[in-house]
Amino acid sequence: MRVDQCYSIADFRTLARKRLPRPVFDFLDGGAEDEVTLRHNRDDFDTVQLVPRVLTGVSDVDMSSTLLGQKVSVPLMLSPTGMNRMFHNHGERAVSRAAERFGLFYSLSTLSTVSIEEIARLNSGPNCFQIYIHKDRGLSRHFINRCKDAGYAALSLTVDTTIGGNRERDLRNGMTIPPRFSWSDLLSFATHARWSLEHFVHGDITLANLVDMAGKDGKLQSIYAYVGEQLDAAVTWNDAKEMIQQWGGPFAIKGLVSVEDAKRAVDIGASAIILSNHGGRQLDGGCSAFYQLPAIVDAVGGKIEIIVEGGVRRGTHIAKAISLGATAVAMGRGYLYALAAGGQAGVERALERLIAEYRRDLMLLGCASTQDLGPHLVRSAPQR
């Protein structure tokens, strides 16, 4: 299978599995513990059915929307994901260029392999930076100032990673810091010679936004140790409020799923909430963002933008989320599969297919625009 033979995110996942060594693919593909939440993220979209309207005279559609103060071509954000060069040597550069081509909001992770400033030079935006609240509050202010200087449109504060999830696939594969690969793991690297050669030629992976702060050697192990030391488990809503004030622009809080937390986000002045369980990689057994969406829309709809992250694989997933009251959806793994499968060309092909699906879905639903979606077009699926 080639990239041009991929017609869905599932196809890109299949190709990524062939091209990546097993430990690397499992790092991308896996979730915490029994991966119950990982499965629910995708499967819960099937609990809602679409009810199309006909004879509406729709011959073309306007897919555009407004998100975090920016006009976007589709209500789809590319989620922040760390360590992109692990999957393809072009890493975040490839993803950000693809986002710019399709007029999408791109989110850069603190744990990216390309710097804040380089992404700003490569992608004229809109760009969002994903940030943590660090024990050293000066470090958080440092990132805020860099984003202001680089012209980022928004910040996104991740709040669900005060401790890492129990990702058993990684433990079994030795994908730890430092790595503990078995002979079978090493064989998997050896049999994926193209991936191994690219990483040998292009040098060690590092965390570009932190490399100057984490010790003299710049090694990934040292940087990860520094990051672990800086993550603050005692962070509170007051800390988030202070960061919102420091930033002074569009601000999303990422990683909540409860109604009570959504209300608190409104109270402290956040612009948006990203409903997320971190791709099922943190608390296994936690509910999906899509499952919680109706309750959160009932509680805070119209007061704050609501972005649904987790399990987005199809254009119909976008349509269902928007119909239930979401402002937009966000996708992470989906574009990483495509990145692993074919670099920037893979990401562009995946986005092209997904956007084409959404355009077709709007027409089949009888909607001339994203704004025409609403609760009249969805119903609960019967249990089978």
Summary of the structure (lengths in Angstrom):
residues: 384
radius of gyration: 20.1
end to end distance: 34.4
largest distance: 66.5
contacts: 1357
relative contact order: 0.21
helix: 49%
strand: 14%
